[in-house]
Amino acid sequence: MTSLPNDTRTLSPAAASRWQRAMLMAVTLATLGLGGCAQLRDRRAAVVVTPSASPTAAATSANAAREPSLAAIGDRLQSGHYAEGEKALRQILERRPGDRAARAMLRQLTADPRQELGERWRAHVVQSGDSYSTLAARYLGDPNLFLILARYNGSTNPSMLRVGETLHMPLSAGADAAPAAPAATTLPTAVVRSAEPPATAARRLQDESVSLLGQGHQQQALARLDQALSIDPSLKPTGTGAVALRKQLLDSYHERAIVLYRDQQLDQAIALWDRVLAIAPDYEPAIVYRTRARELKQRLKQY
């Protein structure tokens, strides 16, 4: 920086005026510089901190990640793990009190079956391929009611059914146990009408199943088709509606057989796949899994 005279009196008036303006400019710039540095320091010192999730929210998120699905809980209940299933359902309802599906499943597990389904019943002799799910679809109009139907029969393991065993099938269910069907679509307590040939009955039931599907009653439609195919497994589908409904029913049989297979209930799984293949001999998943089940059964016999 250029040194300035110590005494401005030695300068001419014009020079003195220029010097004073220079000093004023220097002071102004110095002041601005200090202010800018202070602002820069303030900016660098300011740290934006994003609030972390509260411990409660983090715990809730972690619990939700570990929460089993209702399908998984249903599989465990199918195998008779009632206490475990009830605990899991109550945990879900603690976090989601409005979960209607979980609440309905818990009610099946804890309500009095006789109060829910009624005291009057008809006998059903278990046949090859029967399960509480297919029986619930047939007699209650909803395969998801397998649990309360099993409890109605005193079963502690819904996956265990023996051919020839006699079960109690409710003649009428409580209003909250299953959706009430219109009078015209109520499931019949007798599969075959008086003096009606089996083949005729099977065709009639299949036609009724398609009609129910068209009215939006899918579960009742599946139950009616299940009845038809129980009478005549070789019954041919008529129309695209019957074809689509049959595929849904066969898929449900196969899924149930998979659950039995995983639980090593091999005889029941094989019987259910036998039923699938009696209806649709080219149903490839049933062919593959039935072969595996037979091989596993043979290996287990060797030990």
C-alpha positions as YAML, in Angstrom:
chain: A
units: angstrom
residues:
- id: 1
  name: MET
  ca: [0.00, 0.00, 0.00]
- id: 2
  name: THR
  ca: [1.32, 3.56, -0.80]
- id: 3
  name: SER
  ca: [2.36, 5.48, 2.35]
- id: 4
  name: LEU
  ca: [0.49, 8.68, 2.97]
- id: 5
  name: PRO
  ca: [1.83, 11.91, 4.49]
- id: 6
  name: ASN
  ca: [1.56, 12.25, 8.27]
- id: 7
  name: ASP
  ca: [0.39, 15.86, 8.06]
- id: 8
  name: THR
  ca: [-2.18, 16.77, 5.48]
- id: 9
  name: ARG
  ca: [-1.33, 20.44, 5.98]
- id: 10
  name: THR
  ca: [1.74, 20.01, 3.69]
- id: 11
  name: LEU
  ca: [-0.58, 19.00, 0.85]
- id: 12
  name: SER
  ca: [-2.32, 21.30, -1.52]
- id: 13
  name: PRO
  ca: [-6.09, 21.60, -0.98]
- id: 14
  name: ALA
  ca: [-6.81, 19.44, -4.03]
- id: 15
  name: ALA
  ca: [-4.35, 16.75, -2.94]
- id: 16
  name: ALA
  ca: [-5.70, 16.82, 0.58]
- id: 17
  name: SER
  ca: [-9.23, 16.35, -0.71]
- id: 18
  name: ARG
  ca: [-8.15, 13.38, -2.87]
- id: 19
  name: TRP
  ca: [-6.35, 11.84, 0.12]
- id: 20
  name: GLN
  ca: [-9.42, 12.19, 2.36]
- id: 21
  name: ARG
  ca: [-11.62, 10.52, -0.27]
- id: 22
  name: ALA
  ca: [-9.11, 7.64, -0.57]
- id: 23
  name: MET
  ca: [-9.07, 7.15, 3.21]
- id: 24
  name: LEU
  ca: [-12.88, 7.12, 3.33]
- id: 25
  name: MET
  ca: [-12.99, 4.50, 0.56]
- id: 26
  name: ALA
  ca: [-10.39, 2.35, 2.34]
- id: 27
  name: VAL
  ca: [-12.31, 2.44, 5.61]
- id: 28
  name: THR
  ca: [-15.55, 1.56, 3.77]
- id: 29
  name: LEU
  ca: [-13.94, -1.38, 1.98]
- id: 30
  name: ALA
  ca: [-12.36, -2.62, 5.19]
- id: 31
  name: THR
  ca: [-15.72, -2.51, 6.95]
- id: 32
  name: LEU
  ca: [-17.42, -4.41, 4.10]
- id: 33
  name: GLY
  ca: [-14.64, -6.97, 4.10]
- id: 34
  name: LEU
  ca: [-14.98, -7.65, 7.81]
- id: 35
  name: GLY
  ca: [-18.75, -7.96, 7.47]
- id: 36
  name: GLY
  ca: [-18.39, -10.39, 4.58]
- id: 37
  name: CYS
  ca: [-15.94, -12.55, 6.53]
- id: 38
  name: ALA
  ca: [-18.31, -12.60, 9.49]
- id: 39
  name: GLN
  ca: [-21.19, -13.66, 7.22]
- id: 40
  name: LEU
  ca: [-19.01, -16.34, 5.65]
- id: 41
  name: ARG
  ca: [-18.05, -17.64, 9.08]
- id: 42
  name: ASP
  ca: [-21.70, -17.65, 10.09]
- id: 43
  name: ARG
  ca: [-22.65, -19.58, 6.96]
- id: 44
  name: ARG
  ca: [-19.93, -22.15, 7.48]
- id: 45
  name: ALA
  ca: [-20.88, -22.49, 11.11]
- id: 46
  name: ALA
  ca: [-24.57, -23.09, 10.33]
- id: 47
  name: VAL
  ca: [-25.22, -26.87, 10.13]
- id: 48
  name: VAL
  ca: [-28.61, -28.19, 9.09]
- id: 49
  name: VAL
  ca: [-29.54, -31.23, 11.17]
- id: 50
  name: THR
  ca: [-32.34, -33.45, 9.95]
- id: 51
  name: PRO
  ca: [-34.30, -34.78, 12.92]
- id: 52
  name: SER
  ca: [-33.87, -38.53, 13.26]
- id: 53
  name: ALA
  ca: [-36.87, -40.79, 13.60]
- id: 54
  name: SER
  ca: [-38.04, -41.23, 17.14]
- id: 55
  name: PRO
  ca: [-37.18, -44.54, 18.85]
- id: 56
  name: THR
  ca: [-40.87, -45.42, 18.89]
- id: 57
  name: ALA
  ca: [-41.23, -44.86, 15.13]
- id: 58
  name: ALA
  ca: [-38.05, -46.82, 14.43]
- id: 59
  name: ALA
  ca: [-39.25, -49.71, 16.58]
- id: 60
  name: THR
  ca: [-42.64, -49.68, 14.84]
- id: 61
  name: SER
  ca: [-40.95, -49.78, 11.43]
- id: 62
  name: ALA
  ca: [-38.69, -52.67, 12.51]
- id: 63
  name: ASN
  ca: [-41.65, -54.62, 13.90]
- id: 64
  name: ALA
  ca: [-43.62, -54.07, 10.70]
- id: 65
  name: ALA
  ca: [-40.70, -55.43, 8.67]
- id: 66
  name: ARG
  ca: [-40.67, -58.59, 10.80]
- id: 67
  name: GLU
  ca: [-44.45, -58.95, 10.83]
- id: 68
  name: PRO
  ca: [-45.61, -62.19, 9.16]
- id: 69
  name: SER
  ca: [-48.20, -61.95, 6.43]
- id: 70
  name: LEU
  ca: [-51.74, -63.17, 7.02]
- id: 71
  name: ALA
  ca: [-51.10, -65.87, 4.43]
- id: 72
  name: ALA
  ca: [-48.11, -67.12, 6.44]
- id: 73
  name: ILE
  ca: [-50.18, -67.04, 9.65]
- id: 74
  name: GLY
  ca: [-52.94, -68.96, 7.86]
- id: 75
  name: ASP
  ca: [-50.44, -71.64, 6.83]
- id: 76
  name: ARG
  ca: [-49.31, -72.00, 10.46]
- id: 77
  name: LEU
  ca: [-52.90, -72.27, 11.64]
- id: 78
  name: GLN
  ca: [-53.54, -74.93, 8.99]
- id: 79
  name: SER
  ca: [-50.84, -76.96, 10.71]
- id: 80
  name: GLY
  ca: [-52.43, -76.56, 14.13]
- id: 81
  name: HIS
  ca: [-50.17, -73.85, 15.57]
- id: 82
  name: TYR
  ca: [-53.10, -72.10, 17.23]
- id: 83
  name: ALA
  ca: [-51.23, -70.38, 20.09]
- id: 84
  name: GLU
  ca: [-48.54, -69.08, 17.76]
- id: 85
  name: GLY
  ca: [-51.14, -67.84, 15.28]
- id: 86
  name: GLU
  ca: [-53.21, -66.10, 17.96]
- id: 87
  name: LYS
  ca: [-50.12, -64.29, 19.27]
- id: 88
  name: ALA
  ca: [-49.16, -63.10, 15.77]
- id: 89
  name: LEU
  ca: [-52.70, -61.91, 15.03]
- id: 90
  name: ARG
  ca: [-52.90, -59.96, 18.29]
- id: 91
  name: GLN
  ca: [-49.58, -58.31, 17.50]
- id: 92
  name: ILE
  ca: [-50.91, -57.22, 14.11]
- id: 93
  name: LEU
  ca: [-54.06, -55.81, 15.70]
- id: 94
  name: GLU
  ca: [-52.03, -53.88, 18.28]
- id: 95
  name: ARG
  ca: [-50.38, -52.02, 15.41]
- id: 96
  name: ARG
  ca: [-53.37, -51.99, 13.06]
- id: 97
  name: PRO
  ca: [-56.61, -52.19, 15.09]
- id: 98
  name: GLY
  ca: [-58.68, -51.67, 11.95]
- id: 99
  name: ASP
  ca: [-57.29, -54.70, 10.07]
- id: 100
  name: ARG
  ca: [-60.55, -56.51, 9.32]
- id: 101
  name: ALA
  ca: [-58.90, -59.61, 7.84]
- id: 102
  name: ALA
  ca: [-56.74, -60.16, 10.93]
- id: 103
  name: ARG
  ca: [-59.71, -59.55, 13.22]
- id: 104
  name: ALA
  ca: [-61.87, -62.03, 11.28]
- id: 105
  name: MET
  ca: [-59.15, -64.67, 11.47]
- id: 106
  name: LEU
  ca: [-58.71, -64.09, 15.21]
- id: 107
  name: ARG
  ca: [-62.45, -64.46, 15.70]
- id: 108
  name: GLN
  ca: [-62.36, -67.85, 13.98]
- id: 109
  name: LEU
  ca: [-59.64, -68.84, 16.41]
- id: 110
  name: THR
  ca: [-61.27, -67.60, 19.63]
- id: 111
  name: ALA
  ca: [-65.07, -67.56, 19.14]
- id: 112
  name: ASP
  ca: [-67.33, -70.43, 20.16]
- id: 113
  name: PRO
  ca: [-67.80, -72.47, 16.94]
- id: 114
  name: ARG
  ca: [-71.26, -73.68, 18.00]
- id: 115
  name: GLN
  ca: [-72.50, -70.15, 18.54]
- id: 116
  name: GLU
  ca: [-71.00, -69.00, 15.25]
- id: 117
  name: LEU
  ca: [-72.09, -71.92, 13.05]
- id: 118
  name: GLY
  ca: [-75.14, -73.26, 14.86]
- id: 119
  name: GLU
  ca: [-75.96, -76.51, 16.62]
- id: 120
  name: ARG
  ca: [-77.63, -78.28, 13.68]
- id: 121
  name: TRP
  ca: [-75.34, -80.24, 11.39]
- id: 122
  name: ARG
  ca: [-75.22, -82.98, 8.80]
- id: 123
  name: ALA
  ca: [-72.68, -85.80, 8.59]
- id: 124
  name: HIS
  ca: [-69.95, -85.76, 5.98]
- id: 125
  name: VAL
  ca: [-67.66, -88.71, 5.38]
- id: 126
  name: VAL
  ca: [-64.20, -87.53, 4.37]
- id: 127
  name: GLN
  ca: [-63.24, -88.51, 0.83]
- id: 128
  name: SER
  ca: [-59.93, -88.45, -0.99]
- id: 129
  name: GLY
  ca: [-58.94, -84.84, -1.69]
- id: 130
  name: ASP
  ca: [-61.11, -83.31, 1.03]
- id: 131
  name: SER
  ca: [-59.66, -80.61, 3.25]
- id: 132
  name: TYR
  ca: [-61.21, -78.21, 5.71]
- id: 133
  name: SER
  ca: [-60.70, -75.47, 3.12]
- id: 134
  name: THR
  ca: [-62.61, -77.29, 0.39]
- id: 135
  name: LEU
  ca: [-65.29, -78.32, 2.88]
- id: 136
  name: ALA
  ca: [-65.62, -74.75, 4.14]
- id: 137
  name: ALA
  ca: [-66.02, -73.60, 0.54]
- id: 138
  name: ARG
  ca: [-68.65, -76.26, -0.09]
- id: 139
  name: TYR
  ca: [-70.73, -75.94, 3.08]
- id: 140
  name: LEU
  ca: [-70.03, -72.38, 4.28]
- id: 141
  name: GLY
  ca: [-69.38, -70.67, 0.97]
- id: 142
  name: ASP
  ca: [-65.88, -69.47, 1.92]
- id: 143
  name: PRO
  ca: [-62.69, -71.60, 2.01]
- id: 144
  name: ASN
  ca: [-61.11, -69.09, 4.41]
- id: 145
  name: LEU
  ca: [-63.46, -70.35, 7.14]
- id: 146
  name: PHE
  ca: [-61.48, -73.58, 7.38]
- id: 147
  name: LEU
  ca: [-60.29, -72.77, 10.91]
- id: 148
  name: ILE
  ca: [-63.63, -72.35, 12.62]
- id: 149
  name: LEU
  ca: [-64.95, -75.41, 10.75]
- id: 150
  name: ALA
  ca: [-62.01, -77.43, 12.07]
- id: 151
  name: ARG
  ca: [-62.67, -76.19, 15.59]
- id: 152
  name: TYR
  ca: [-66.38, -77.00, 15.13]
- id: 153
  name: ASN
  ca: [-65.21, -80.59, 14.71]
- id: 154
  name: GLY
  ca: [-62.81, -80.45, 17.65]
- id: 155
  name: SER
  ca: [-59.72, -80.52, 15.46]
- id: 156
  name: THR
  ca: [-56.47, -79.09, 16.80]
- id: 157
  name: ASN
  ca: [-54.74, -79.58, 13.44]
- id: 158
  name: PRO
  ca: [-56.79, -78.67, 10.35]
- id: 159
  name: SER
  ca: [-54.25, -80.31, 8.05]
- id: 160
  name: MET
  ca: [-55.05, -83.72, 9.52]
- id: 161
  name: LEU
  ca: [-58.01, -85.40, 7.84]
- id: 162
  name: ARG
  ca: [-58.41, -89.13, 7.32]
- id: 163
  name: VAL
  ca: [-60.40, -90.71, 4.55]
- id: 164
  name: GLY
  ca: [-63.49, -92.32, 6.02]
- id: 165
  name: GLU
  ca: [-63.60, -89.99, 9.01]
- id: 166
  name: THR
  ca: [-67.03, -88.52, 9.77]
- id: 167
  name: LEU
  ca: [-67.26, -84.75, 10.25]
- id: 168
  name: HIS
  ca: [-70.07, -82.42, 11.27]
- id: 169
  name: MET
  ca: [-71.01, -79.87, 8.62]
- id: 170
  name: PRO
  ca: [-73.21, -77.01, 9.90]
- id: 171
  name: LEU
  ca: [-76.60, -76.75, 8.28]
- id: 172
  name: SER
  ca: [-76.66, -72.98, 8.82]
- id: 173
  name: ALA
  ca: [-73.89, -70.56, 9.73]
- id: 174
  name: GLY
  ca: [-74.10, -67.48, 11.95]
- id: 175
  name: ALA
  ca: [-74.48, -64.14, 10.23]
- id: 176
  name: ASP
  ca: [-70.94, -63.11, 11.13]
- id: 177
  name: ALA
  ca: [-69.31, -66.40, 10.25]
- id: 178
  name: ALA
  ca: [-69.85, -66.19, 6.51]
- id: 179
  name: PRO
  ca: [-71.45, -63.70, 4.13]
- id: 180
  name: ALA
  ca: [-75.10, -64.52, 3.68]
- id: 181
  name: ALA
  ca: [-75.93, -65.53, 0.13]
- id: 182
  name: PRO
  ca: [-79.23, -64.60, -1.51]
- id: 183
  name: ALA
  ca: [-81.93, -67.22, -1.12]
- id: 184
  name: ALA
  ca: [-81.63, -68.20, -4.77]
- id: 185
  name: THR
  ca: [-77.92, -68.98, -4.35]
- id: 186
  name: THR
  ca: [-77.93, -70.78, -1.01]
- id: 187
  name: LEU
  ca: [-75.70, -73.84, -1.17]
- id: 188
  name: PRO
  ca: [-77.77, -77.03, -1.27]
- id: 189
  name: THR
  ca: [-77.49, -79.49, 1.59]
- id: 190
  name: ALA
  ca: [-78.03, -82.33, -0.88]
- id: 191
  name: VAL
  ca: [-75.82, -82.52, -3.95]
- id: 192
  name: VAL
  ca: [-78.09, -84.67, -6.11]
- id: 193
  name: ARG
  ca: [-81.80, -84.04, -6.41]
- id: 194
  name: SER
  ca: [-84.20, -86.90, -6.03]
- id: 195
  name: ALA
  ca: [-84.10, -89.27, -9.01]
- id: 196
  name: GLU
  ca: [-81.55, -87.06, -10.79]
- id: 197
  name: PRO
  ca: [-78.77, -88.98, -12.62]
- id: 198
  name: PRO
  ca: [-75.27, -88.05, -11.36]
- id: 199
  name: ALA
  ca: [-74.13, -86.78, -14.77]
- id: 200
  name: THR
  ca: [-77.17, -84.51, -14.97]
- id: 201
  name: ALA
  ca: [-76.59, -83.23, -11.45]
- id: 202
  name: ALA
  ca: [-72.96, -82.47, -12.21]
- id: 203
  name: ARG
  ca: [-73.86, -80.46, -15.32]
- id: 204
  name: ARG
  ca: [-76.56, -78.59, -13.44]
- id: 205
  name: LEU
  ca: [-74.19, -77.68, -10.62]
- id: 206
  name: GLN
  ca: [-71.57, -76.51, -13.10]
- id: 207
  name: ASP
  ca: [-74.15, -74.28, -14.82]
- id: 208
  name: GLU
  ca: [-75.16, -72.90, -11.43]
- id: 209
  name: SER
  ca: [-71.51, -72.19, -10.58]
- id: 210
  name: VAL
  ca: [-71.11, -70.11, -13.76]
- id: 211
  name: SER
  ca: [-74.34, -68.25, -12.95]
- id: 212
  name: LEU
  ca: [-73.09, -67.50, -9.44]
- id: 213
  name: LEU
  ca: [-69.81, -66.23, -10.83]
- id: 214
  name: GLY
  ca: [-71.69, -63.89, -13.15]
- id: 215
  name: GLN
  ca: [-73.57, -62.52, -10.12]
- id: 216
  name: GLY
  ca: [-70.29, -61.80, -8.33]
- id: 217
  name: HIS
  ca: [-70.47, -64.69, -5.84]
- id: 218
  name: GLN
  ca: [-67.05, -66.16, -6.55]
- id: 219
  name: GLN
  ca: [-66.65, -68.30, -3.43]
- id: 220
  name: GLN
  ca: [-70.11, -69.78, -3.78]
- id: 221
  name: ALA
  ca: [-69.36, -70.44, -7.45]
- id: 222
  name: LEU
  ca: [-66.17, -72.31, -6.56]
- id: 223
  name: ALA
  ca: [-68.01, -74.34, -3.92]
- id: 224
  name: ARG
  ca: [-70.76, -75.27, -6.42]
- id: 225
  name: LEU
  ca: [-68.21, -76.34, -9.04]
- id: 226
  name: ASP
  ca: [-66.40, -78.36, -6.38]
- id: 227
  name: GLN
  ca: [-69.65, -80.21, -5.80]
- id: 228
  name: ALA
  ca: [-70.08, -80.83, -9.52]
- id: 229
  name: LEU
  ca: [-66.58, -82.25, -9.92]
- id: 230
  name: SER
  ca: [-66.97, -84.39, -6.80]
- id: 231
  name: ILE
  ca: [-69.83, -86.11, -8.61]
- id: 232
  name: ASP
  ca: [-68.15, -86.29, -12.02]
- id: 233
  name: PRO
  ca: [-64.39, -85.47, -12.19]
- id: 234
  name: SER
  ca: [-64.47, -85.98, -15.98]
- id: 235
  name: LEU
  ca: [-67.14, -83.31, -16.45]
- id: 236
  name: LYS
  ca: [-66.24, -81.09, -19.41]
- id: 237
  name: PRO
  ca: [-66.41, -77.30, -18.96]
- id: 238
  name: THR
  ca: [-68.93, -75.44, -21.07]
- id: 239
  name: GLY
  ca: [-68.01, -71.88, -22.00]
- id: 240
  name: THR
  ca: [-65.18, -69.56, -21.00]
- id: 241
  name: GLY
  ca: [-66.70, -68.88, -17.57]
- id: 242
  name: ALA
  ca: [-66.63, -72.56, -16.65]
- id: 243
  name: VAL
  ca: [-63.06, -72.91, -17.96]
- id: 244
  name: ALA
  ca: [-61.82, -69.94, -15.90]
- id: 245
  name: LEU
  ca: [-63.64, -71.08, -12.77]
- id: 246
  name: ARG
  ca: [-62.25, -74.61, -13.11]
- id: 247
  name: LYS
  ca: [-58.71, -73.25, -13.35]
- id: 248
  name: GLN
  ca: [-59.22, -71.26, -10.14]
- id: 249
  name: LEU
  ca: [-60.51, -74.34, -8.36]
- id: 250
  name: LEU
  ca: [-57.65, -76.54, -9.56]
- id: 251
  name: ASP
  ca: [-55.13, -73.87, -8.53]
- id: 252
  name: SER
  ca: [-56.67, -73.77, -5.05]
- id: 253
  name: TYR
  ca: [-56.40, -77.57, -4.78]
- id: 254
  name: HIS
  ca: [-52.76, -77.40, -5.84]
- id: 255
  name: GLU
  ca: [-51.92, -74.62, -3.38]
- id: 256
  name: ARG
  ca: [-53.51, -76.60, -0.55]
- id: 257
  name: ALA
  ca: [-51.55, -79.70, -1.57]
- id: 258
  name: ILE
  ca: [-48.32, -77.67, -1.51]
- id: 259
  name: VAL
  ca: [-49.01, -76.69, 2.11]
- id: 260
  name: LEU
  ca: [-49.62, -80.33, 3.02]
- id: 261
  name: TYR
  ca: [-46.47, -81.38, 1.18]
- id: 262
  name: ARG
  ca: [-44.34, -78.85, 3.08]
- id: 263
  name: ASP
  ca: [-45.79, -80.13, 6.34]
- id: 264
  name: GLN
  ca: [-44.94, -83.69, 5.19]
- id: 265
  name: GLN
  ca: [-48.60, -84.67, 5.18]
- id: 266
  name: LEU
  ca: [-47.73, -86.65, 2.09]
- id: 267
  name: ASP
  ca: [-50.73, -88.97, 1.84]
- id: 268
  name: GLN
  ca: [-53.16, -86.06, 1.92]
- id: 269
  name: ALA
  ca: [-51.08, -84.02, -0.52]
- id: 270
  name: ILE
  ca: [-50.88, -86.95, -2.96]
- id: 271
  name: ALA
  ca: [-54.62, -87.56, -2.64]
- id: 272
  name: LEU
  ca: [-55.32, -83.92, -3.46]
- id: 273
  name: TRP
  ca: [-53.04, -84.04, -6.50]
- id: 274
  name: ASP
  ca: [-54.77, -87.26, -7.53]
- id: 275
  name: ARG
  ca: [-58.02, -85.34, -7.46]
- id: 276
  name: VAL
  ca: [-56.54, -82.53, -9.57]
- id: 277
  name: LEU
  ca: [-55.26, -84.98, -12.16]
- id: 278
  name: ALA
  ca: [-58.56, -86.86, -12.24]
- id: 279
  name: ILE
  ca: [-60.13, -83.58, -13.36]
- id: 280
  name: ALA
  ca: [-57.25, -82.31, -15.52]
- id: 281
  name: PRO
  ca: [-54.72, -85.05, -16.42]
- id: 282
  name: ASP
  ca: [-52.41, -82.51, -18.07]
- id: 283
  name: TYR
  ca: [-52.15, -80.18, -15.05]
- id: 284
  name: GLU
  ca: [-48.35, -80.10, -15.04]
- id: 285
  name: PRO
  ca: [-47.65, -78.67, -11.52]
- id: 286
  name: ALA
  ca: [-49.67, -81.50, -9.98]
- id: 287
  name: ILE
  ca: [-47.78, -84.09, -12.06]
- id: 288
  name: VAL
  ca: [-44.39, -82.71, -10.95]
- id: 289
  name: TYR
  ca: [-45.22, -82.30, -7.27]
- id: 290
  name: ARG
  ca: [-47.07, -85.59, -6.94]
- id: 291
  name: THR
  ca: [-43.97, -87.35, -8.30]
- id: 292
  name: ARG
  ca: [-41.79, -85.53, -5.75]
- id: 293
  name: ALA
  ca: [-44.17, -86.40, -2.94]
- id: 294
  name: ARG
  ca: [-44.18, -90.08, -3.89]
- id: 295
  name: GLU
  ca: [-40.38, -90.11, -4.06]
- id: 296
  name: LEU
  ca: [-40.11, -88.42, -0.67]
- id: 297
  name: LYS
  ca: [-42.60, -90.87, 0.82]
- id: 298
  name: GLN
  ca: [-40.56, -93.77, -0.52]
- id: 299
  name: ARG
  ca: [-37.31, -92.35, 0.89]
- id: 300
  name: LEU
  ca: [-38.89, -91.82, 4.30]
- id: 301
  name: LYS
  ca: [-39.99, -95.47, 4.37]
- id: 302
  name: GLN
  ca: [-36.36, -96.51, 3.98]
- id: 303
  name: TYR
  ca: [-35.35, -94.94, 7.28]
...
